[in-house]
Amino acid sequence: MNVVRQNLLTQAGYAPYCGAQDCSRDWPRARWDGAQFRCDCGWRSALPAAFVAEYRAKWGIWV
């Protein structure tokens, strides 16, 4: 498991930085949109469904 995914599952409130190669917002922390993390520049994470389910279960996030 990579560091970002480990942090997402072990640190409450953790959010990854924007993953866009050229972020127009200077790579802020992304926000959870209910299914993935996203940035105002348009970038959206592509976490696998199994990981998203594990993340939701860990933190009690039900949409």
Secondary structure, DSSP 4 states (H G I P E B T S, - for coil): --HHHHHHHHSTT--PBP--TT-TT-S-B-EE-SSSEE-TTS-B----HHHHHHHHHHHT---
